[in-house]
């Protein structure tokens, strides 16, 4: 009995000491998983702040928060995609290009990524790469007006290119006018085509 009483006394003393110490230091027993949940919420908040700046078209600020959100594995790819868009919208082609190439490797059939990459290639002056992608996109979606007009545009960056691709350009332009008469870029493309055509006709008259 004495041993039992002694053990109970010690046990009570230990509990009392623990409780008093806890109260004195204001420390709470950590809840399992609480720290991870707090961090996850923090990264979600970073992503939300990035979205707010993105919607305000303050892309440089959005970039900072998307980069922080990417540290969370679950938010990595969504933040990566938004970050790439920010780089593209700020004409930071050097950063945007490898990111879109990487995303397309992960999702090879994504037409939206292909179109974005073709545009970035065009802005980087890599016209052959852009042509290749737009041709592929048109094979898949021949009735897509955006693909048609962009493909026409990159086929004639100058007079020499226009002459080289004249037949294909005229065929695509006729399709654009016929199938999409309200397309807002028809007049701009028409102006460029007529400019090159008039130069060609003037050159032929001089020759004759």
Secondary structure, DSSP 8 states (H G I E B T S, - for coil): -HHHHHHHHHHHHHHHHHHHHHHHHT-----TTHHHHHHHHHHHHHHHHHHHHHHTT-HHHHHHHHHHHTTSGGGHHHHHHHHHHHHHHTT-HHHHHHHHHHHHHHSTT-HHHHHHHHHHHHHTT-HHHHHHHHHHHHHH-TT-HHHHHHHHHHHTSSHHHHHHTHHHHHHHHHHHHHH-TT-TTHHHHHHHHHHHHHHHHHHHHHH-
